Structure formats: structure tokens, C-alpha cells
Amino acid sequence: MLGIPRRYSHFVFGVIQSGLTCAIAAAIASYPFLSEGHFVRHWLQSWAVAWLLMLPVVVFAAPGIRKLTYALTRDESR
């Protein structure tokens, strides 16, 4: 493995999660180009733009989302 220190795990998670989510969304958006034979080109372009825009959002929003999640949920041991 890469051996990235665990304190950076939220960045690693953000890179993986945003890349996967953008890949799926771009594939769905590119589906109409399947019959025209331009699916792969359109998908790659759409994915790259979406990922570049979403990566900082995911990485910087994650701490706030985590805090909100904890505020909206309770410990099951109660």
C-alpha cells in the first residue's frame, strides 16, 4: 500500500468517494451518447470536469457533514 499516514484518511476518502460518485454520474449523463459512439470520450470529459469541481467540495465539506450526522443521530447503546 501507499502508507499514507492515517491522519490524512479523510483526504483519501474524499478522493475515492468523489471520483467514484462523479464516474457514476458522468456515465449516467453520457448514456445518450452510447448509440452515437461517443460515450467514452463524453464520459471521460464529463468525469474529469465533475471530479475537479467536486473533490474540494467533498474534502472540505466532510468535517461539517460528519458533525451534522453526529448531531442528528444517537448512540445505540442508550
Buried (B, 14 or more C-beta within 10 A) or exposed (E): EEEEEEEEEBBBEBBEBBBEBBBEBBBEBBEEBEEEEEBEEBBEEBBEEBBEEBBEEBBEEBEEEEEEEEEEEEEEEE
